[in-house]
Amino acid sequence: MPLELLGKTAPTPVEIQKTFNDGFTKVELYMREEFLTDRHIKFLSDARRENGMEFYSIHTPHSKPEVFVDTISKTRDFAKKAGIPVIVVHSSLVNVFSKEVLESIDNKNMFPENGYMTPLPFLEKFLKKGLRICLDVGHLYIASVSTGRDYYEDLETILTKYGKNIGHVHLADATEGFAG
């Protein structure tokens, strides 16, 4: 499968237009709860029609633990209505590798993202069981060096041993004003 570079933006007309003007026609949407509306689906439909934009993936909002499973469900519904095939399951407030979260996702197109506190030994428990993830290499770097591990060895291990388990990649997940 070829490597494709996506832009990342909020699902608002101004932000979508900025992303298009920056040269991206394929996009991952970062979401807040207030973006999971039919109004925002219309913005996406308009951008597809006007600019040929393709919305390839959607990032769950960073919701609190007590509502995160519901947020996943709302994001899944939004993605289905909007025709977005890939869902990145991530919240800086929640362990997306918890049993409750993993039981709420379809791992064919929904990929939990490793966080900056998710070192390789923890990830391997899930990768060995066949879980497919969104590999955020920036988060992996922070997790590796903060636990005294060699980032390059960890990255090589994931890519060579568990490459089939990578459903989506974030090369650098830094969004101004939003935690990755």
Residue pairs with C-beta under 8 A, 6 or more apart in sequence:
4 26
4 56
5 24
5 26
6 24
6 26
6 27
6 28
6 56
6 57
7 19
7 22
7 23
7 24
7 26
7 27
7 28
8 19
8 27
8 28
8 29
8 30
8 59
8 173
8 175
9 15
9 16
9 18
9 19
9 24
9 27
9 28
9 29
9 30
10 16
10 29
10 30
10 31
10 32
10 35
11 29
11 31
11 35
11 40
11 43
11 44
11 55
12 35
12 40
12 43
13 43
13 46
13 47
16 27
16 43
16 44
16 47
16 51
16 53
17 47
17 51
19 27
19 53
20 47
20 51
20 53
25 51
25 52
25 53
25 54
26 53
26 54
26 56
27 53
27 54
27 55
27 56
28 55
28 56
28 57
28 58
28 59
28 86
28 88
29 35
29 44
29 55
29 57
29 58
29 59
29 84
30 59
30 175
30 178
31 58
31 59
31 60
31 61
31 75
31 78
32 61
33 61
33 63
33 71
33 74
35 61
36 61
36 74
36 75
36 77
36 78
38 81
40 78
41 78
41 81
41 82
44 53
44 55
44 82
45 82
47 53
47 55
48 54
48 55
55 82
55 83
55 84
56 84
56 85
56 86
57 84
57 85
57 86
57 87
57 88
57 168
58 75
58 78
58 79
58 82
58 84
58 86
58 87
58 88
59 88
59 90
59 113
60 68
60 71
60 72
60 75
60 87
60 88
60 89
60 90
60 91
61 71
61 75
61 91
62 90
62 91
62 92
62 93
62 178
62 179
63 70
63 71
63 91
63 93
63 94
64 93
64 94
65 93
65 94
68 91
68 93
68 94
68 101
69 100
69 101
69 104
71 91
72 87
72 89
72 101
72 104
72 105
72 110
73 104
75 87
76 87
76 106
76 110
78 84
79 85
79 87
85 109
86 109
86 110
86 111
86 167
86 168
87 105
87 109
87 110
87 111
88 111
88 113
88 134
88 168
88 170
89 96
89 101
89 105
89 110
89 111
89 112
89 113
89 134
90 96
90 112
90 113
90 115
90 134
90 136
90 180
92 115
92 179
92 180
94 101
95 101
96 102
96 112
96 113
96 115
97 112
97 118
97 122
97 126
101 112
102 112
102 126
102 131
105 112
107 131
107 132
107 167
109 167
111 132
111 133
111 134
111 167
111 168
112 126
112 131
112 133
112 134
113 133
113 134
113 135
113 136
113 139
113 170
113 173
114 123
114 133
114 134
114 135
114 136
114 139
114 140
114 143
115 136
115 139
115 143
116 138
116 139
116 142
116 143
116 146
116 180
117 142
117 143
117 146
118 139
118 140
118 143
119 143
119 144
119 146
119 147
119 149
119 154
120 140
120 143
120 144
120 149
120 154
120 157
120 158
123 133
123 158
124 162
126 133
127 133
127 158
127 161
127 162
127 165
130 165
131 165
132 165
132 166
132 167
133 165
133 166
133 167
133 168
134 166
134 167
134 168
134 169
134 170
135 158
135 166
135 168
135 169
135 170
136 169
136 170
136 173
136 180
137 155
137 169
137 170
137 171
137 172
138 170
138 171
138 172
138 173
138 174
138 180
139 170
139 173
139 180
140 151
140 154
140 155
140 158
141 151
143 149
144 150
144 151
144 154
144 155
145 151
158 166
159 166
170 180
173 180
174 180
